[in-house]
Amino acid sequence: MASQMMDDVLRNIRENLKGNGILACSGGTDSSVLAVLSAMVAGEAVKTIFINTGLLRIGEKERVQKLFADFHINGEIVDASERFLGNLNGVTDPEKKRKIIGETFVRVFEEIAKNSGAKYLLQGTIAPDWIESGGKNRDSIKSHHNVGGLPEKMDLKLIEPLRDLYKDEVRQISKEIGLDEYLQPFPGPGLAVRIIGEVTKERLDRLRRATKIVEETIEMKYSPEDRPWQYFAVYVPVKTTGVHGDKRSYGDTIALRAVNSMDAMTATFSRIDWDTMEEISVRISNEIEGINRVVYDVTHKPPGTIEWE
Ligand code: XMP
């Protein structure tokens, strides 16, 4: 029997969806949970679109393909990477980046929706997204792409069945439907908010490889229940001097971020053991050309947010 929480979400979809819908799936927990629940309620009437933004991690597309197949989701992967990277060209301000990504997402969806005849856009917005994006009397901390980036004039009706839930509650549902093993929290704007300043192909490539090293090492060293809640690499385009062999190097920095949290509203930095940190640091600086320094972020939330942008 489904939990009350899951029943409420299923009912919300049933009551609001009066025709064909498309669903924006970023591959993260929230939108993936929504994709599965929507497929349960509406089957083929909901088309789940996964957009390859060019801001994804290694293996992300394949993981989503498997998710679609395993949960009988009517899904499609659309490659819009050149469009996203083109729109982000030269942009350095974090909020501008988020708005551009949000807007590009919606534009791409609208184009797909026009052809599919969909009237509804389902989104996996959860409570912290709109709270932190600045509601009434609230300061905007950052525009989560599924809220602040939405252009005012949308041709689609928005349905957000998870908007009253917190991260731990969505995770509970994801466990309930057997989705948990497929997921790691990943922000909608993807690696763009993990590259400080301008997003370039070179930085993306380096960050992807660093991310893989962080994930592989932590997943090898820690059992699922002992792993930090979220762990990833951040690209910091600050150059420092180093040595490679007997030559001087002058390269960029990768920051390692690992946090524990219940609901993403607050978080504490994880006390990862030194051996794990050493392995990550040695591999990143040896294997990724252009990176010669690795630092660990020891900032709680607050005052830091989990992502750096
Ligand atoms: P912050 O950085 O706000 O992150 O402390 C809290 C949690 O949310 C994820 N995150 C996002 N998720 N769209 C999303 O769907 C976004 O724009 C976004 N920004 C951050 C972040 O990875 C963390 O788990």
Residues whose N, C-alpha, C, O or C-beta is under 5 A from the ligand:
A	BS01	XMP	S143 H144 H145 N146 P185 F186 P187 G188 P189 A264 T305 I306 E307
